Amino acid sequence: MNLTPEELGRLKACKSDEEWNAACDAVKATRNGDYPPDWWPVMKLSGLMDQILGSFGSDSDIHLLVWQPDGTMREIKP
């Protein structure tokens, strides 16, 4: 099942990482934990995901984090 207009509307309305994560979880929950088959072209390839995430200062890049000996985390830039 592809993204529904309602799901797409909820994703577009996100204003924080928490809202985005909850909306993505809801999309996957109706599909046994999987993203819909049209996720990649509709959300990622079109740039829509980055547009939405960028609106609240986030992005869809992969961030690698490592624990430091002092107990803090540091991002590793590839």
N, C-alpha and C positions, 0 to 999 in steps of 0.2 A: 504494500500500500504506500503510495507516494504521500508527500507532505500535503496536508489538507490546508485550505485557506485559513481556517481557524488557528492551526499550528503556526503557519507562516506569520499570521498577524501577531500571535503571542511572542514569537521570536523577534519580530521587528520592533515590538514595544519594550523590549528589555532595556533597563537603565542601569544595570550593575552585573557584575560577574555572578552574583548569587541568583539573580533573576534568570540570567542566561543558562546557568547550570540547571536550574529547576525546569525551565522550558525544554531544554534538551533531554532531561530525564523523562519528562512527560511524553515527548515524542517517541523516545525509545521504549517506554513502558507499554505502549500499545502495540509494539512490534517485537515482543519477547526479548527486549534488551538491545535490539539492533537499530541502527539508523535506517531511514527509508531508502529505497533504491535510488531516488532522485536527489539525495542529500548533496552528493559531491557536485553535480552540475548546477543545482539550484542555489546552494549556499556557498560553496567554496569557489568553484571555477568562475562564477558570475561576479565574485567580489562582494556579494551581499553580506557574508559572514564578517568580513573585515570592516565593512561599512558599519554594521550594527555594533560590533565590538569596539571599534574606534570611537563611536559616539560617546562611550563612557571610559575612554582611556585604556582599553585593553586591546589585544590582538590575538590572532589565531596561530602565531608562531609557536614552535616547540621551544620551551625553556628548560634547560638542564640545570638542576639544582643539586649541589653537593653539600653535605654536612661538613663543617669545619671542626677541627679538634676542640675549639672553644665552645662548641654546641650551637653555633650560628650556621645559617645556610648562606651559600653564595651561588650566584648564577654563573654558569660557564657559557661564554659566547663561542659558538662554533666558528 
